[in-house]
């Protein structure tokens, strides 16, 4: 037990030093509530479906792709180094054929806690819960049918660079798994690069 304490000491000292500016600044700040909208381009996850076009080209739908739109509220309590971000979004990946479509969609709910170690950088993470998760097909791709997935919970890690107080560039990683009603499991974990607008 003593050895573990000594091993963690340098890490705890470094963490305290990194958070000291944020803690000092928070002591004299009022509570702030702002709206937020954002978009994230994502990649990763297991293959869910593949489409072969007559031209010979193909496209693959992945459980971690590919565009995520979000909206919500950001709240920073008075005299707190933490900012809380609650959002609801629409995350999808789809094929680009004009005569048919395969689409994987879900509606994520996220609650994140972020700390601000410097004026422009925010780091943190939280929970994600995806609802109405399904893979659908239409037109020339209708033979793939529809697959429903159970709602799924996951973890989010996010870093953000505030270009201005109202514009942030985000880099995030999400760990999540989707299960079909039939019991099959797919890894939807992904990374993403995006931007938030605060108002």
Secondary structure by P-SEA (a helix, b strand, c coil): caaaaaaaaaaaaaaaaaaaaaaaaacccccccccccbbbbbbbcccccccccccccbbbbbcccccccbbbbbbbcccccbbbbbbcccccccccccccbbbbbbbbbbbbbbbbcccccccccbbbbbcccbbbbccccccccbbbbccccccccbbbbcccccbbbbbbccccccccccbbbbbcccccccccccc
